Amino acid sequence: MEYTKNDAKQWAREHLKGIIGASIPTYSGDPLALDEEACRQDLQRLISLGVTGIYLANSFNCTPEEWRRFMQIGVEECAGKVVSLVLVHPDTIAGMFEQAAYAEQIGADAINLMTPPSFVPSSDEEIYDIHKRVADSVNIGVTLYPASKAGYIMSPHVIARLAEVTNVVGSKQSPADNVHNLQTFRLAGDKIVIGVPGERDWPLLVEYGLQTTMGTPFAAMFQTCEKPWLQEYWDALQAREWTVAMEWYWRLAPLREVFWRVNGFYFSQVGTYPFKIWKYWMGMLGFSHSAIRQPVPGLGEAEKELVRSVLIRVGFIDESTAAAREPDSPVAAAVPV
């Protein structure tokens, strides 16, 4: 963190830009444990793709010690290279304050704040109050996360109120609702940085001031070092080169179709993130494979074939590379430590 609390908003406007990728940890062994070497390799590979920052997400059945260690590794790998954005999404309200303080302690650039499942608000005032109290407790920049995974969707009006808080610097828009996105830009876009991870929404929002993804898995899934398709698409949109941007939009269509075909059920019906599919997809592109702990179910052969086939079809990998990168053991659920 290289800014003061009073300068947090200016820092965010200048540094929360471009494609901020997302990284999730790798586990290995029996019983499963954090694979620190693989985590570092994944972070380094993501940086090599040209991202401007990394969103460090580790909120699926990890121990408190694993959460702290993964975040420390992530901040270390990002230091002096790209922005580090730590997801704070613990199991308890007290954990929000603890994780926010820890992120600041280890030198993270900013945090992304989501309330725990145990927080069940009865009013917008309660949502506003808990986010403001956490922000007030630290000096680090705080970004909001109005996603259904919290159990509710923070309204654009609450986001706009929180945008007045000194160190609330951004919002990662994940409600899958572009009316919500547009209203958030209109109410708060002049005060905080509004990020949108969903690449299919970018053409609709770039004219409203979209300047970052605020943490997207597509940075690792929709491009390679040799074929930086997502970056080309983003750059064309930012330059308002609409014809070129739309050419890239449609070139990404096969990947987009398969992503939502294999992931859509989890987003719309289960209300969770299908990390098992993400780890397999990324693993086929050279990132590490990893088992995922319960309650995430195992990965089916049909899902794996869809992913393999589209990556071969668009030319990201060939048949021999796909065979070589197939994990030795299934990307399946495993009992938590």
C-alpha positions in Angstrom: 0.0 0.0 0.0 1.7 3.1 -1.3 -0.9 5.8 -0.5 -2.6 7.4 2.5 -6.2 6.8 3.4 -7.1 10.3 2.2 -5.5 9.6 -1.2 -7.1 6.2 -1.7 -9.6 7.3 -4.3 -7.0 9.1 -6.4 -4.7 6.1 -6.2 -7.5 3.8 -7.3 -8.4 6.0 -10.3 -4.8 5.9 -11.4 -4.0 2.2 -10.7 -7.2 0.1 -10.9 -7.1 0.0 -14.7 -7.1 -2.6 -17.4 -7.5 -6.4 -17.1 -7.1 -7.4 -13.5 -7.1 -11.2 -13.6 -8.2 -13.6 -10.9 -6.2 -16.4 -9.2 -7.4 -19.2 -7.0 -5.2 -21.5 -5.0 -4.0 -24.9 -5.8 -4.2 -27.8 -3.4 -2.3 -31.1 -3.6 -1.5 -34.2 -1.5 -3.5 -36.4 0.8 -4.9 -34.9 2.8 -5.1 -31.8 0.6 -2.8 -28.9 1.5 -2.0 -25.6 -0.1 0.6 -26.2 -2.9 2.7 -23.1 -2.5 5.0 -23.7 -5.4 2.1 -24.3 -7.8 0.3 -21.1 -6.5 3.4 -19.0 -7.2 3.8 -20.5 -10.7 0.1 -19.7 -11.5 0.5 -16.1 -10.3 3.7 -15.7 -12.4 1.9 -17.2 -15.4 -1.0 -14.8 -15.0 1.4 -11.9 -14.8 3.1 -13.1 -18.0 -0.3 -12.7 -19.8 -0.1 -8.9 -19.3 -2.6 -8.3 -16.6 -2.5 -5.1 -14.6 -3.4 -6.7 -11.4 -4.4 -9.9 -9.7 -7.6 -10.5 -7.7 -6.6 -13.0 -5.0 -9.6 -15.2 -4.2 -9.5 -18.0 -1.6 -12.9 -18.3 -0.1 -13.8 -22.0 -0.7 -13.3 -24.3 2.2 -9.8 -23.1 3.2 -8.5 -22.9 6.7 -7.7 -19.5 8.2 -4.0 -20.4 8.0 -4.3 -21.3 4.3 -6.2 -18.1 3.6 -3.4 -16.0 5.2 -0.7 -17.9 3.5 -2.2 -17.7 0.0 -2.8 -14.0 0.3 0.8 -13.5 1.5 2.1 -15.5 -1.5 -0.1 -13.5 -3.8 1.0 -10.1 -2.5 4.6 -11.1 -2.7 4.3 -12.2 -6.3 2.5 -9.1 -7.3 4.8 -6.6 -5.5 6.5 -4.2 -7.9 4.8 -5.8 -10.9 1.0 -5.5 -10.7 -1.7 -4.5 -8.3 -2.8 -6.9 -5.6 -6.5 -7.0 -4.7 -7.4 -9.3 -1.8 -10.9 -10.8 -1.5 -12.2 -10.5 2.1 -15.1 -13.0 2.4 -14.8 -14.9 5.8 -17.3 -16.9 7.7 -18.0 -14.4 10.4 -18.4 -10.6 10.9 -15.4 -10.6 13.1 -13.4 -12.3 10.4 -14.1 -9.3 8.0 -12.2 -7.0 10.3 -9.5 -9.5 10.9 -8.9 -10.3 7.2 -9.1 -6.6 6.2 -6.4 -5.8 8.8 -4.3 -8.7 7.7 -4.4 -7.6 4.0 -3.2 -4.2 5.0 -0.5 -5.7 7.2 1.0 -7.8 4.4 1.1 -4.9 2.0 -1.9 -5.6 -0.3 -2.8 -2.7 -2.5 -6.6 -2.9 -1.9 -9.3 -5.3 -0.7 -12.6 -6.5 -2.1 -15.1 -6.8 0.6 -18.0 -9.3 0.8 -20.1 -10.0 3.9 -20.1 -13.6 5.3 -23.1 -16.0 4.7 -24.0 -15.5 8.4 -24.8 -11.9 7.7 -28.5 -11.6 6.9 -29.5 -8.0 6.6 -33.0 -6.7 7.1 -32.4 -3.3 5.6 -30.1 -1.3 3.3 -28.9 0.6 6.4 -27.5 -2.6 7.9 -25.6 -3.3 4.6 -24.3 0.2 4.6 -23.3 0.1 8.2 -21.2 -3.1 8.2 -19.3 -2.0 5.1 -18.6 1.4 6.5 -17.4 0.0 9.8 -14.9 -2.3 8.1 -13.7 0.5 5.8 -13.3 2.8 8.8 -11.2 0.2 10.6 -8.4 0.2 8.0 -6.4 2.6 5.9 -6.3 0.4 2.8 -8.6 1.0 -0.2 -11.8 -0.9 0.0 -13.8 -2.1 -3.1 -17.3 -3.4 -2.8 -18.8 -6.7 -4.2 -22.5 -6.6 -4.9 -22.8 -10.2 -5.8 -25.6 -12.7 -5.0 -23.0 -15.0 -3.3 -23.4 -12.6 -0.3 -27.1 -13.7 -0.1 -28.3 -10.3 -1.3 -27.5 -7.7 -4.0 -26.2 -4.4 -2.7 -28.3 -1.7 -4.4 -26.7 1.1 -6.5 -28.0 3.6 -4.0 -26.1 1.9 -1.1 -23.0 1.7 -3.3 -23.4 5.5 -4.0 -23.7 6.2 -0.3 -20.6 4.1 0.5 -18.7 5.8 -2.3 -18.7 8.9 0.0 -16.5 7.0 2.5 -12.9 8.2 2.3 -11.3 4.8 1.5 -14.1 3.1 -0.4 -12.5 3.2 -3.9 -14.4 0.9 -6.2 -17.1 -1.7 -6.8 -16.7 -5.1 -8.5 -20.0 -5.4 -10.4 -21.2 -9.0 -10.4 -25.0 -9.0 -10.2 -25.4 -10.1 -13.9 -27.7 -7.2 -14.3 -26.7 -4.4 -16.6 -29.5 -2.1 -15.4 -27.8 -2.4 -11.9 -24.4 -1.8 -13.6 -25.6 1.3 -15.5 -27.3 2.8 -12.5 -24.1 2.2 -10.4 -22.0 4.0 -13.0 -24.5 6.9 -13.1 -24.8 7.3 -9.3 -21.2 6.5 -8.2 -18.9 6.3 -11.3 -17.6 9.9 -10.7 -16.5 8.9 -7.1 -15.2 5.4 -7.3 -13.9 2.9 -9.9 -16.6 0.6 -11.3 -15.1 -2.7 -12.4 -17.0 -5.4 -14.5 -15.5 -8.9 -14.8 -18.0 -10.2 -17.3 -16.4 -9.7 -20.8 -19.7 -10.0 -22.7 -20.9 -6.8 -20.9 -17.9 -4.6 -21.7 -19.2 -3.2 -25.0 -22.3 -1.9 -23.3 -20.5 -0.2 -20.4 -17.2 1.2 -21.8 -18.9 4.4 -22.7 -19.9 4.9 -19.1 -16.3 4.9 -17.9 -15.4 1.3 -17.6 -11.7 1.2 -16.9 -11.0 -2.2 -15.3 -12.3 -5.7 -14.8 -11.7 -5.7 -11.1 -10.8 -9.4 -11.1 -11.9 -11.7 -14.0 -11.2 -15.4 -14.6 -11.3 -14.8 -18.3 -7.8 -13.3 -18.2 -6.6 -16.9 -17.7 -9.2 -18.7 -19.7 -9.9 -16.7 -22.9 -6.3 -16.1 -24.0 -2.8 -17.4 -24.1 0.6 -15.6 -24.3 0.7 -16.5 -28.0 -2.9 -15.5 -28.6 -3.8 -12.6 -26.3 -7.4 -12.4 -27.5 -9.0 -11.0 -24.4 -6.3 -8.2 -24.2 -6.8 -7.4 -27.9 -10.6 -7.2 -27.3 -10.2 -5.0 -24.2 -7.7 -2.6 -25.9 -9.9 -2.2 -28.9 -12.9 -1.3 -26.7 -10.8 1.2 -24.7 -9.6 2.8 -27.9 -13.3 2.9 -29.1 -12.3 0.9 -32.2 -15.7 -0.6 -32.4 -15.3 -2.6 -35.6 -12.1 -4.3 -34.3 -13.6 -4.8 -30.9 -16.6 -6.5 -32.3 -14.4 -8.8 -34.4 -12.7 -9.9 -31.2 -16.1 -10.2 -29.4 -17.3 -12.7 -32.0 -13.9 -14.5 -32.1 -14.4 -15.2 -28.4 -17.9 -16.5 -28.9 -17.1 -20.2 -28.9 -15.2 -19.9 -25.6 -18.1 -17.7 -24.2 -20.7 -20.3 -25.2 -18.9 -23.2 -23.6 -18.1 -21.2 -20.5 -21.7 -20.3 -19.8 -22.9 -23.8 -20.9 -20.7 -25.5 -18.2 -20.9 -22.7 -15.6 -24.3 -21.2 -16.0 -26.1 -23.7 -13.8 -23.8 -23.0 -10.8 -24.3 -19.2 -11.1 -28.1 -19.3 -11.6 -29.2 -22.3 -9.6 -26.6 -23.0 -7.0 -25.4 -19.5 -6.3 -21.7 -20.4 -6.2 -18.6 -20.3 -8.3 -17.7 -23.5 -10.1 -14.0 -23.5 -9.3 -13.7 -27.2 -10.3 -14.4 -26.2 -13.9 -12.2 -23.1 -13.8 -9.2 -25.1 -12.5 -9.6 -27.7 -15.2 -9.9 -25.1 -17.9 -6.9 -23.2 -16.7 -4.9 -26.4 -16.2 -5.4 -27.2 -19.9 -3.9 -23.8 -20.7 -0.7 -24.5 -18.6 -1.8 -23.4 -15.2 -1.8 -25.9 -12.3 -4.6 -28.5 -11.9 -6.1 -28.9 -8.5 -8.6 -30.9 -6.6 -11.4 -28.9 -5.0 -12.7 -29.6 -1.5 -16.3 -30.4 -0.7 -19.1 -29.4 -1.1 -18.1 -28.8 -4.7 -18.9 -31.9 -6.7 -16.5 -33.7 -9.0 -15.9 -32.8 -12.6 -17.7 -35.0 -15.2 -16.2 -36.3 -18.4 -18.8 -34.5 -20.5 -17.8 -31.1 -19.0 -14.1 -31.9 -19.5 -14.7 -32.8 -23.1 -16.6 -29.6 -23.8 -13.7 -27.6 -22.4 -11.0 -29.6 -24.2 -12.8 -29.5 -27.5 -13.3 -25.7 -27.6 -9.7 -25.0 -26.6 -8.5 -27.2 -29.4 -11.1 -25.7 -31.9 -10.0 -22.1 -31.3 -6.3 -23.1 -31.5 -5.2 -22.4 -27.9 -4.0 -26.0 -27.7 -3.6 -29.0 -29.9 -4.5 -32.7 -29.3 -1.1 -33.6 -28.0 -1.0 -30.7 -25.6 -4.4 -31.6 -24.3 -3.4 -35.2 -23.7 -0.2 -34.1 -22.0 -2.0 -31.6 -19.7 -4.8 -34.0 -18.7 -4.5 -34.3 -14.9 -3.4 -37.7 -13.5 -6.1 -37.6 -11.0 -9.7 -36.3 -11.4 -10.4 -32.6 -10.6 -12.8 -33.8 -7.9 -14.0 -33.0 -4.5 -11.9 -34.0 -1.5 -12.5 -34.0 2.2 -11.4 -30.7 3.9 -8.4 -30.8 6.2 
